Amino acid sequence: MNSQIYMQEARMVFAAFSFREDYWETFELDDSDIEFLYSHLLDVETPLPSEDLAVVLIEERIRREVQRMEQQQAEVGDIYLPKETYEPETQLVFPAMGGRIGTVIEKRQGWNPNYDDFEVIKVRFDDGEEKEFAAGFEDHALNET
């Protein structure tokens, strides 16, 4: 599949997808990366400059992360998007928080004079931490594709 088309599809499917803030600064090659690059070079049957190899490796890492998130979503719950509404007991995956999983424990009406109506959900994570998030909130960066 053309990598640009794949990346566009990945953006549409996972608007909320993001790596940890320090992901690329702490990036290190692992055995699967080396195996992927080796296979890629065998497939294209021509030497490639390091810039091209970096691009295909980044695309592969993103593809793997999207695949991991799809599997996690299927096993655990919905991907959190601020524009969606959620009921108590709903399990959510938070990609922008490193894939943390939490359960909605309550919801209430939100209020901000600068925005239309929205809700606030309280989520409890596996470690017991509780945080509040906007729901039914259309004007949020995580909703962007």
C-alpha positions in Angstrom: 0.0 0.0 0.0 1.3 3.5 -0.8 2.6 4.9 2.5 0.9 8.3 2.0 -2.5 6.6 1.5 -1.9 4.4 4.5 -1.0 7.5 6.6 -4.1 9.3 5.5 -6.3 6.3 6.4 -4.5 5.9 9.8 -5.2 9.6 10.5 -8.9 9.1 9.7 -9.2 6.0 11.8 -7.2 7.3 14.8 -7.7 11.0 15.1 -6.7 10.7 18.7 -3.6 8.7 18.1 -0.4 10.2 19.4 2.9 9.0 20.8 4.2 10.0 24.2 5.6 13.5 24.0 9.2 12.2 24.3 8.8 9.2 22.0 11.0 10.3 19.2 13.6 11.9 21.5 14.1 8.5 23.3 13.7 6.3 20.2 16.1 3.4 19.9 16.2 0.7 17.2 15.1 -2.7 18.4 15.5 -6.1 16.7 12.1 -5.8 15.0 13.2 -2.5 13.4 16.4 -4.0 12.1 14.5 -7.0 10.7 11.9 -4.7 9.1 14.6 -2.6 7.4 16.5 -5.6 6.2 13.3 -7.1 4.7 12.4 -3.7 3.1 15.8 -3.5 1.5 15.5 -7.0 0.1 12.0 -6.2 -1.2 13.0 -3.0 -3.0 16.3 -4.7 -4.3 18.2 -1.4 -4.3 20.3 0.5 -1.8 18.5 3.4 -0.2 19.8 6.6 1.5 19.4 6.8 5.3 16.7 9.5 4.9 14.5 7.1 2.9 15.1 4.3 5.4 14.2 6.7 8.3 10.9 7.6 6.6 9.9 3.9 6.0 10.9 3.0 9.6 8.8 5.9 11.0 5.9 4.8 8.9 6.3 1.2 10.1 6.5 2.3 13.8 3.3 4.3 13.3 1.6 1.4 11.5 2.5 -0.9 14.4 1.2 1.5 17.0 -2.1 1.9 15.1 -2.4 -1.9 14.9 -1.6 -2.2 18.6 -4.3 0.4 19.4 -6.9 -1.3 17.2 -6.2 -4.5 19.0 -6.4 -2.8 22.4 -9.6 -1.1 21.5 -11.2 -4.3 20.4 -10.1 -6.0 23.7 -10.7 -3.1 26.1 -13.0 -0.3 25.1 -13.6 2.8 23.0 -10.9 5.3 22.1 -11.5 8.5 24.0 -12.6 11.4 21.8 -13.9 14.6 23.4 -16.7 14.9 20.8 -18.2 11.6 21.9 -20.5 11.1 24.9 -20.0 8.3 27.4 -22.0 6.6 30.1 -20.8 5.3 33.5 -19.1 1.9 33.3 -17.8 2.6 29.8 -14.1 1.5 29.4 -12.0 4.0 27.5 -8.5 4.0 26.0 -6.5 7.2 26.2 -3.9 7.3 23.4 -2.7 10.8 24.3 -1.9 9.4 27.8 0.2 6.5 26.5 -2.7 4.1 26.0 -3.9 4.3 29.6 -7.2 2.5 30.2 -9.9 3.9 32.5 -13.6 3.4 33.4 -16.1 6.2 33.4 -17.4 6.4 36.9 -19.7 9.5 36.7 -20.8 12.3 34.4 -22.1 15.8 34.9 -23.0 18.8 32.9 -20.0 21.0 32.0 -20.1 24.8 31.9 -18.0 27.3 30.2 -19.5 30.6 28.8 -17.1 30.4 25.8 -18.4 27.0 24.6 -21.6 25.3 23.8 -23.1 22.7 26.1 -20.8 19.7 26.9 -20.4 17.1 29.6 -17.6 16.3 32.0 -16.8 12.6 32.7 -14.8 11.4 35.7 -12.6 8.4 34.8 -10.9 6.0 37.2 -7.7 4.4 36.0 -6.4 1.0 37.0 -4.0 2.6 39.5 -6.9 4.3 41.3 -6.2 7.8 39.9 -9.2 9.8 38.9 -9.3 12.5 36.2 -12.0 14.5 34.5 -12.4 14.9 30.8 -14.7 16.8 28.4 -17.3 14.8 26.6 -19.7 15.9 23.9 -17.2 18.7 23.2 -16.9 19.4 19.5 -14.2 22.1 19.6 -11.2 20.1 20.8 -7.8 19.3 19.1 -8.2 15.6 19.8 -11.2 15.5 17.5 -9.2 16.7 14.5 -8.4 14.3 11.7 
